[in-house]
């Protein structure tokens, strides 16, 4: 049996009309409950998630069976006590570590979005219309903004694009930059192997082999505390690219160049790790939202000073 997290197959003519749950159980060979996998949304047929237990196989269909990377499905239980702010339109939640914020190909239930929907439905007796205004990585903690009113979603997205939403992270990393304050501007996009990577700033706008373009990626950093062999940094991302802070820290010259990106492993997602040491600890410190009918106030714990002139790193553009 294939030991990779995802098993792909084409429905053979002799399996036409056969119950899909039987086919899944046969392919899994008893290593995982097929009905449980389907209930969690791990079965995909022709590019769409299939959660119908009574669905039948159709000859020629492309099937993907996504097994959980950790080998089991997590039980995500949230608490009303972690709601930082709530009104008719918006909700701010204090995200715990180790939780995906939204569905993954192998699990549509074990994430913060689905768990919060269950929590609020139980509290109010009616299911709300929740929309994640942004994303946080699985191991990142802090403020997550969620809309409860679809009518304000466009305004929220415009606020993110205009930079009207302030985002701030605390990051613990090995080594330390030479400057106390600096800014990095690079390109961002996928590599030929599909992984996100840094591109030189002068390649922003270039069309990649997958048809996408290299996008700009800008982050300001400030050293909060220098430790022995490490540093506590405050990061201010001015764009919202996937793994932006991790990529920019991995891009720094020595001593921070000890960071490297690892490929996704069979039982875990891609991460940015030190060789043989702990992974980057990125914590969302604050997120102040402005620009809609209802304002979220009191989420910012302290003022942010003006950034100092930026330094120049390899492949990065100096920002005056």
C-alpha positions in Angstrom: 0.0 0.0 0.0 1.1 3.6 -0.7 2.6 5.2 2.4 2.4 8.8 1.2 -0.3 11.0 2.8 -2.2 11.2 -0.5 -3.3 8.3 -2.6 -4.4 9.0 -6.1 -6.2 6.7 -8.5 -8.5 6.5 -11.5 -11.8 4.6 -11.1 -11.6 1.5 -13.3 -14.5 0.4 -15.5 -15.1 -2.6 -13.3 -15.6 -0.3 -10.3 -18.2 1.9 -12.0 -21.3 2.3 -9.7 -19.5 0.8 -6.6 -20.1 2.7 -3.3 -17.1 5.1 -2.9 -16.9 4.4 0.8 -16.2 0.7 0.0 -13.6 1.6 -2.4 -11.9 4.0 0.1 -11.9 1.3 2.8 -10.4 -1.2 0.4 -7.6 1.2 -0.6 -6.8 2.1 3.0 -6.6 -1.5 3.9 -7.8 -1.0 7.4 -5.1 1.5 8.4 -7.7 4.3 8.7 -11.4 4.3 9.0 -12.7 5.1 5.5 -16.0 6.5 6.8 -14.1 8.8 9.2 -11.9 10.0 6.4 -14.9 10.9 4.3 -16.7 12.6 7.2 -13.6 14.8 7.7 -13.5 15.7 4.0 -10.4 13.7 3.1 -12.0 12.3 -0.1 -11.8 14.3 -3.3 -13.4 13.3 -6.6 -12.5 15.2 -9.8 -11.0 18.1 -7.8 -14.0 18.5 -5.4 -14.3 17.4 -1.8 -16.8 14.5 -1.5 -18.5 14.0 1.8 -21.6 12.1 0.6 -21.5 8.6 2.2 -23.9 7.3 -0.4 -21.9 8.5 -3.4 -21.1 6.0 -6.2 -17.9 5.7 -8.2 -17.9 6.6 -11.8 -15.5 5.1 -14.3 -12.7 7.4 -15.3 -13.1 9.7 -12.3 -9.9 11.0 -10.6 -9.9 10.2 -6.9 -7.6 11.6 -4.3 -7.6 10.1 -0.8 -5.9 12.6 1.7 -4.9 11.0 4.9 -4.1 13.2 8.0 -0.4 14.1 8.1 -0.2 13.3 11.8 -1.9 9.9 11.3 -5.0 11.0 13.4 -7.6 13.7 13.4 -7.2 16.4 16.1 -10.0 17.4 18.3 -10.2 21.2 18.2 -12.2 22.6 21.1 -12.4 26.4 21.5 -13.5 28.5 24.4 -15.7 31.6 24.6 -13.2 33.1 27.0 -10.7 33.5 24.1 -13.1 35.9 22.3 -11.3 39.3 22.6 -14.0 41.4 20.8 -17.4 40.8 19.3 -20.2 42.8 17.7 -22.8 42.2 15.0 -20.2 42.3 12.3 -16.8 41.3 13.6 -15.2 38.9 16.0 -11.6 38.8 17.2 -10.4 35.5 18.6 -7.2 34.7 20.5 -5.9 31.8 18.4 -4.0 29.1 20.3 -0.9 27.3 18.9 -1.0 24.1 17.0 -4.4 24.7 15.2 -5.0 25.3 11.5 -7.3 28.3 11.0 -9.2 26.7 8.0 -9.8 23.5 6.1 -6.9 21.4 4.8 -7.2 18.9 2.0 -7.3 16.1 4.5 -9.5 17.6 7.2 -12.4 20.1 7.0 -13.4 19.7 10.7 -10.3 19.9 12.8 -9.6 23.6 12.4 -10.4 26.9 14.1 -13.0 28.0 11.5 -15.1 24.9 11.9 -14.7 24.7 15.7 -15.7 28.4 16.1 -18.8 27.7 13.9 -19.8 24.9 16.2 -19.1 26.9 19.4 -21.2 29.9 18.3 -24.0 27.7 17.0 -24.2 26.0 20.3 -24.2 29.4 22.1 -26.7 31.2 19.9 -28.8 28.4 18.5 -28.2 29.5 14.9 -25.2 29.0 12.7 -23.4 32.3 11.9 -21.9 33.2 8.5 -18.2 33.3 9.4 -15.5 34.5 7.1 -11.8 34.6 8.0 -10.5 38.1 7.3 -6.9 36.7 7.2 -4.8 33.7 8.1 -2.3 32.7 10.7 0.1 29.8 10.5 -0.8 26.7 12.5 1.8 27.3 15.2 1.3 31.1 15.3 -0.8 32.5 18.2 -2.6 35.8 18.6 -5.5 37.9 17.2 -7.5 36.4 14.3 -10.2 38.6 12.8 -13.4 37.0 11.6 -16.4 38.6 10.0 -19.9 37.6 10.9 -21.6 39.8 8.2 -20.8 39.0 4.6 -21.7 42.6 3.6 -18.5 44.0 5.3 -16.1 41.5 3.7 -15.2 43.8 0.8 -14.4 46.6 3.2 -12.2 44.4 5.2 -10.2 43.2 2.2 -9.8 46.8 1.0 -8.5 47.8 4.4 -5.9 45.0 4.2 -4.9 46.1 0.7 -4.5 49.8 1.8 -2.5 48.8 4.8 -5.1 50.2 7.2 -4.8 47.1 9.4 -1.8 47.1 11.6 -0.2 43.6 12.2 2.6 42.9 14.6 4.5 39.7 15.5 7.0 38.7 18.2 9.6 36.3 16.8 12.3 34.3 18.6 15.1 33.3 16.3 18.6 31.9 16.6 21.4 34.4 15.9 20.7 38.1 15.6 20.8 40.8 12.9 23.6 43.4 13.1 21.1 46.3 13.0 18.5 47.2 15.6 15.9 48.1 13.0 15.8 47.2 9.4 13.4 46.6 6.5 13.4 43.9 3.8 11.8 44.2 0.4 11.9 41.1 -1.8 9.8 39.2 -4.3 7.6 36.3 -3.3 6.4 33.3 -5.3 6.6 29.6 -5.7 9.7 27.7 -6.9 9.7 25.3 -9.7 9.0 22.6 -7.1 5.9 24.4 -5.8 7.4 25.7 -2.5 7.2 29.4 -1.6 10.5 31.2 -1.8 12.2 34.6 -1.9 13.0 36.3 -5.2 15.2 39.3 -5.7 13.3 42.6 -5.6 14.2 43.4 -9.2 12.2 40.3 -10.3 8.9 41.5 -8.8 6.3 41.2 -11.6 8.2 38.5 -13.4 6.0 35.7 -14.8 6.9 32.3 -13.3 6.8 28.9 -14.9 3.4 28.2 -13.3 1.8 31.3 -14.8 1.8 33.3 -11.5 3.8 36.5 -11.0 6.5 37.3 -8.4 4.8 39.6 -5.9 6.3 42.2 -3.6 7.0 41.2 0.0 7.9 43.8 2.6 8.6 43.4 6.3 10.0 45.8 8.9 11.9 44.3 11.9 13.0 45.7 15.2 15.2 44.0 17.7 13.5 43.9 21.1 16.1 42.0 23.0 19.4 40.4 22.2 20.0 37.0 23.9 22.9 34.6 24.0 22.9 33.1 20.5 19.4 34.4 19.8 17.2 37.5 19.5 13.7 38.5 20.1 12.4 40.4 17.1 9.3 42.5 16.5 8.1 42.1 13.0 5.7 44.4 11.1 4.6 42.8 7.8 3.4 45.4 5.3 2.3 42.8 2.8 0.5 39.5 3.5 2.4 36.8 1.7 2.4 33.1 2.8 5.1 32.4 5.4 6.4 36.0 4.9 8.2 36.5 8.2 9.7 33.0 8.1 11.0 33.5 4.6 12.4 36.9 5.3 14.2 35.7 8.5 15.5 32.7 6.5 16.8 35.1 3.9 19.0 37.2 6.3 22.8 36.8 6.1 24.9 35.3 8.9 24.2 34.6 11.7 20.5 34.2 10.9 21.4 32.3 7.7 21.4 29.1 9.8 17.7 29.1 9.2 16.6 26.9 6.3 13.4 25.8 4.7 12.6 22.1 4.8 10.4 20.3 2.3 7.1 19.0 3.6 7.5 15.7 5.3 5.1 12.8 5.2 3.8 13.4 8.8 4.1 17.1 9.1 3.8 20.4 7.1 6.6 22.4 5.8 8.4 24.5 8.5 11.3 26.7 9.0 13.8 25.0 11.4 17.2 25.4 12.7 19.5 22.4 12.0 18.7 20.1 14.9 17.1 22.8 17.0 13.8 24.3 17.8 11.7 25.9 15.1 11.1 29.6 14.8 8.6 30.8 17.4 6.3 33.4 15.8 3.6 34.9 17.9 1.0 37.3 16.8 1.2 40.2 19.3 -1.5 42.5 18.2 -3.8 43.4 15.3 -5.6 46.7 15.2 -8.5 46.9 12.8 -9.9 50.1 11.4 -12.0 51.2 8.5 -15.4 49.5 8.7 -18.7 50.6 10.3 -17.8 48.9 13.5 -14.3 49.5 14.8 -12.3 47.0 16.8 -10.7 48.9 19.6 -8.4 48.0 22.5 -6.7 45.2 20.7 -3.4 47.1 20.3 -1.4 46.9 23.5 1.2 49.6 22.7 2.2 52.2 20.2 4.5 51.4 17.4 7.5 53.7 16.8 8.5 54.9 13.4 10.9 52.6 11.7 14.5 53.6 11.2 16.2 53.6 7.8 16.4 50.1 6.4 19.6 48.2 5.7 20.4 46.3 2.6 20.5 42.5 2.3 21.4 40.3 -0.6 18.5 40.2 -3.1 16.7 42.9 -1.1 16.0 46.5 -2.1 16.9 49.3 0.2 13.9 51.2 1.4 14.7 54.8 2.4 
